[in-house]
Amino acid sequence: MINVILSGGSGTRLWPVSRKLLPKQFVPIFNGLSLFQKTVIRNRKICSKTIILGNTDQYFLAGDQLHHLSDFQEEQYRFILEPFGKNTAPAIAFACFVVDPDAILLVTPSDHLIKNETQYQKAVQKASELAEEGYLVTFGIKPEYPETGYGYIHTNGNEVLGFKEKPDLVTAQSYCESGKYFWNGGMFCFKASVYLEELKKHAPEIYSSSQNAIMQCAQNQPASISPDLMALIPDDSIDYAVLEKSKKIRAVSADMEWSDMGSFDSMRKELPVDNNGNTRAEGFIQINSKNNLVISEGRMIAAIDVENMTIIDTPDALLIAPQGSGQKVKDMVQMIKETGSDIHETHLTVHRPWGTYTVLEESDKYKIKRIVVKPGKRLSLQKHFHRSEHWIVVSGTAVVRVGDVENVVQINQSMYIPIGTPHRLENPGKVDLVLIEVQVGQYLGEDDIVRMQDDFNRMK
């Protein structure tokens, strides 16, 4: 069996913890592990190989998290990268086109939490048996309460009677009481050939355009879909394009202690709490405060007579909301976009394939960063039209190219890069290179970069 992990998405409902360049599936909130890593660990126990479908911008982040897992073996993983999303129907088709037609695929999101792995493995085993018989299998999650934010699957045993949209509360209560309606978990199991046959039958344009796009890069690792070809693919989900039309659908239901971690309200249920029902957060002190979700990245949070609140504190943004309002966070992110701020996209610390940078201070004429370059990595050969840079090494050793001159720069030494001068930073050592960068100029945006050479093929 091959695990196909759908790892795209921006995670806007968990802002400011989750942002476009570090969405929720990659945030290490479970004892240092991310939901993406937990998904890989859970499924590699039952699958021999893994295909990861994701966004081009998240490729190096996903790869870095894979390398931090024990027993990582690179040959077991394959990446298919999309320049932008076109929903799940074409994404899953990409995976189906690059494997043996008889291969059974277990398709899972990367951002779901499953705590009862024994029940999960039993459900997957049953699904694989149905997949061998030529069915497209979806997973129904036994509802724990009448949730109005999920879709439902109406079943009779393994037979699927229909898919239901997000219901109102009264309807959701009736679904739970019937015992025949299950939450739609967004997980699937089938032979690659069966999915492609049904996709070709019910959504032929998605089939042909997806086939054309993936075949242009199928032999590459990673396989990067062309933006021009991606633009020609219709946008549709597997549910609408195939499952609601096909006659080959079956369902496997399970009580696997599942959560889609789609809001702070659902996250609160999964985190440890103290005797007052407050989530355990470093630096949180309280007087007469109960049942609060508190997430902090270092600052002290003091609460007095506060109950049933969500308090999310990051270095550059603070979210406060009553519990039960988690679904409105997505609307707040849209409002932030309209202000012109990029705080919905990036944290103060931004991950790059060569390491990270953290913005320490910023004004309209200067910006100060802490840059960390991993051993053996180097930034692109680049230049800027609107800013000069001054680099000061505080740990490790740097090789700095400015124009045609290359210098070795050690601790407490510095280099100056004038506006418009090609330059490159490299870490030749075996420990992290840490330096302070001071930018000065009329425009300090991250898009003021002209790359001339790049080890990671980022030539834009």
N, C-alpha and C positions, 0 to 999 in steps of 0.2 A: 504494500500500500504506500502511496505517495501523499504526503501532507502538502496541500496548497494553502499557504498563509496569505490572506488578504491584509496587507499592512499599510494601505494608504489611509487617507483621512486627516483632518486637521484638528479634531478634538476640541471644537469650540465650546462645547458644553461644560468643559472643565477648566476654562480660563479663570485665573491666570496661571494655574499650575501647568496646563497644557496650552501649547501655541503651535502655529503653523510649522515652524522649523523644529519643534520638539513636541509632537502630539502625544496624547495620553498613553499610547501603547509603548512609548519609549521612556516614560518617566519612571525612575526606580523607586517606587513607593512601597514595595513589599519586601522588607528586609534586604534592600539593596538590589532587588530584581524588578525588572519591568514586566508589564503584562505580555509584551512581545517575547521576552525571554521565557516566561512561564509557559506560554503557548508552545514554544519550541521544545522545551523540556518535556511537557506533558505528551506531546504527540510523537516525539522521537522514540518513546517507549513502545509505540505500536506501528510506526512507519519507518521504512528503510531509507527514504530520501525525502527532501524538503524542497519545494519550489516557493520562493518568496516573491509575491507580486506587490510592487510598491512604487512610490513616487521617486523620480530621479534624485530629488533633493534629499531624500532620506536613505539613499543607498549606503553611504559610508557610515551613517549612524547605525543602521541595522547590522552592517558587517562588523562594526566595532563591538556591538553587543554580543554577536555570535562568538567572536573570538574570546570573549571573557567567560564563556561557558566551559565547564569541564568536559573533557573528551571531545572537543570540537575537531571535526574532520572535514576539511574544506570540500572534498569531493562529494560529500553528501548533500551539498546545498547548491541551489541554482537560483539566480535572480532574473526576473523579467521586470524591466523598468518602464513606467509610463511617464511621458512628459507632462501629462495632466489626465485626470480621471474621466472615464466614460461609463462609470458604474460597473456592476459586477458581472453582467452577462458577457461582455467582450473580455474582461479581465480573466475570467475562468476559461474562456475559449482559448486564450493565449496558451495557458498551461496545457490544455487538452491537445493542442496542435503539436506540442514539442515532446510528448511522451508516447510510449507504445499504445496503440488503440485499445488494447485489452487491459491496460493498467487501471487499477482502481484508485480513484482520487478521494481523499478526505479533505474537503474544503472548509477552512475555519477562519473566522476573523482573528486578528492579532490582539484585540483589546478586550476580550472577554475573560472573566474569572470563573474557573470551575474548581470547586473544592472537593467534591466527592469523585475522585478519579476511578474508583472501583466501578461505580455505576456508569461513569462515562465510558470506560473501556468495554463494559458489557453492551452498551448501546451501540458503540462503534462496531463491535463484532457482529451484532445483529444487522446493522446497516450494510456491512460489507457482504454478508450473505445475500441480502436482497439485491445489492448491486451486482453480484455475480449472476443473478437471475435476469438481469437486464433492466432493472428499475433505477429511476432517479430518486434517491432517498433524502428526505429532509428530517431534521431532528425537532421534535416537540418537547418543550421544557414544561414539566408539571408546574402549574402556576401556584405560587405561594400566597398570593393575595390578588384582588381584582385590579390589576395594573391597566391604566388607560393609555399608557405611552408605548405599549407593545402591540404588534400584530399578533393574530392568533391563527392556529391551524385547527380545523374541525376534522376529527378523525373517527373512524370506527375500526378499532384494532390498528392494523398497519395501513388500512385504506384511508386515503385523504378525500374527505367530502367537500372541502373548500378552504380557501384562505380568507380571513377576515381582517379588515383594516382596524386601526386603533379605535376601540369602542368607547362609548360613554360609560360612566361608572355603573349604572344599573345593568347595562348589557354585559359589562365585564364581570359583575357579580353572578349573573346567570351562567356565564361561561364557566366560571370556577365551580359552581354548584353542579353542573351537568356531568363533569368528569370526562367529557369528550372534546374539550377545547384545551389547547396547549399553547404556551408562548412560542412564537416563531424565533428560534435561536439563531437563524442565519448560518447554519452549518449544513453541509450536504455531503453525500457519498454516492459515487457512481463510476461506471466505466467511462473512460475518456470518449470512446467511440459512441456510446449511447447519448452522452450530452451533445456531442457535435451533430449527431443525426437529428435530435429533437430541435436543436438550435437552427439547423439548416431548414427544417420543416416549418417552424413557427416564426423564425426571425431571419430569413435568408440574407438580408442586407448586412446584418451584424455578422453572420457567419462568413460571408465572402470578404467583407472589408477587414475583419479581424484576421482571417487567414492570410490575406495579402500583406498586412502590416507585420505579423510575426514572422512570416517566411523570409522577409528581407533581412532579419537579424537573428534567426533561430540558432545559428551555429556559434554565436558570440556569447561570452560570459563576462559581464552580464549582457543579456539581450535587451537592447535599448530601442524602444519603438520610436520610429520617426514621428516628429510633431505633425508633419504634413499628412502622413498616413493615418495618424491617430485622429486627426480632425475629420476624416471621412467616415469614421465609425459612429453609428447612431448610439445615443446615450440611453441605456436601459438596464434594469436590474434583471437578475436571473429569475426572480419571482414573476415579473410581468412578461418578460420575453419568452419564458419557457414553462415554468412550473404551473402557472395558472391555465395553460393551454394544453399541456401534454396529458396523455392517457397513461403514461408509464410512471406515475408518481406513487410513492409509498412513504410512510412516516414511521419513525421509531421514537417512542416517548420515553422519557427518563426523568428521574428526580436526582439531579447531579449537583445540586447546590450551585446554581449558575447565576451569574450577574453580567450584564453587558457594560457595567461601570459607566453608564451613559450620563450620569449626573452626580452632583455632590451628595444628593440624598441617597443614592445607591452606594456611593463610596463609603458613606458614614457607617453603613451596616457591616462593612468588611474590615474596619480598623479597630484595634483594641481600645478600650475605654477605661477610665478610672472609676472609682466608687460613685462618682456623681454623674456618670454617663457622658463625661466629656472625653473626646478622643485624646490619647496621650500625645502631647506635643512638647518638645523641648522649649523651655522658656515661657511656658504658659502658667500663670498663676491666677487664682480666682477667689472671690468671696461670694458665697451663695449663688453660684452659677452652675447650671445643670444642662445636660443633654445637648452640648454644643459640639459641632464639628470644627476643630481648630487645626489648621495646617500652617506651620511657620517655618521659615528658612533661616532662623537664627535670632531674630529680634524678639525681645520679651513682649508678650501680650498679656495684659492685665485686664481681667473682666470682673465687674461687680454687678450682681443681681441680673445676670444675663442668662436667658434660657432659650433653648431651641433655635440657636442661630448658627449660621455658617460663616466662619471667619477664615479667609484664605489670605495669608500674608506672604508676598514675595518681595525681593529687593526693590522692584520698580512698580509694583501694583498691589493694591489691597482691595479685596472683595468682601462685602458684608451683606448678608441676605438672610431672611428668615427661612428656616427649613420648610420645604414644600415649594419653594420658588426656584428650584434648580433648573427647571426647564426654560426659565427666562434668561439664563446666562448667555445663550446663543444670541438672543436679541440685543443684549448689552454689547456683545462683541461687534455686531453690525453697527451699533451706534459709535463705537470706538473707531471702526474703519472710516466712518463718515467724517470724523474729525481730522483725518489725514495722518494720524499717528500710526506707527508700525508696531506698537506695543502688543498688538494681537498676533503678530508674526514671530517675534523673537523675544527671548529672555535677555537679561544683561549678559549672561554667558551664552555664547553661540558656538555650536559644534561644527567643526570643519573636518574634512578628511585627513588633514595633517595635525589636528589638535583642537584647541579652543581659543577663543578670545573673550575677555570680559570687559565691558565698558565700566570704568571706574568713575569718570567724570566727563561731562559734556556741556559745551555751550555753543553759541552760533559761530564761534571762530576757532575753537580748539576742542580736541577730544583726547582723553587719556585711556589707554587700554592696557590690560595685562594679557600677554600672549603666551600660550604654552604650545610648544612644538614637540611632537612625539619623536622618540629616537629614530633616526634614519629617514625622517620625513622632511619635505621642503615645500615652501609655498610656491606659487606660480611665479614665473618671470613676468613682471608687470610694471606699469607706470600709472601715474595719476596726473590729471590735468589741473586739479584745483587745490591740491594740498601737498605740503612737504611733510616728512616724517623724521622723527628722531628716536632711535632705538637704544635702550640701555639694558645690558644683560645683567640679570640678578642671580641667575643660577644656570649652570651648564656652559656649553661652549657653542658659539654660532659661527657659521660661515656666511658672510654677507657679501653679495655681489652688488656693486653700485657702478652702473655703466659697464665698462669692460674690466674693472678692477675688482679682485676678490680678496677679502680680508678675513682673518680669524679674529673673532671678537670674544673676549673672555669676561668673567665677572667684574663688574664695575667699570667696564669699558663701553663706549658708545659709538654709534655711526649716525651720520646725517644723510638723508636722501632728499635732494632738491626736487621741486616740482618738475614733472615731465621726464625724469631720469629713470631708465629701466633698472630694476633692482630685484633681488631675490634673497630669501632667508632660508637657511638650511640648518638642521641639527645633525651633525655627523657623529654625535656621541651615543652613549648607551643609557643615558638618563634624560629626563625631560629638560628641554631648554625653556627657560622662563625669562621673559624680558618685559620691560615697560615701553610702550609706544606712545609718543606724543605727536598728535597730528595738529597741524596749523594750516588754516586756509579759509577760503571764502565759501567752500562747499565741502561737507564731510560725509556725504552719503556713501553707503557701501557700493553703489553702482558706479562710483568714480574709479573703476578699475579696468584697465586695458590689459588683458592677458596675451602674452606673446608665446609662452610655452607653459604647459601645465601637465604634471604627472597624472592628473585625475581627469583629463579631457574636459575641463570646464573652460571652454574658449569663448565665453560670453561675459 
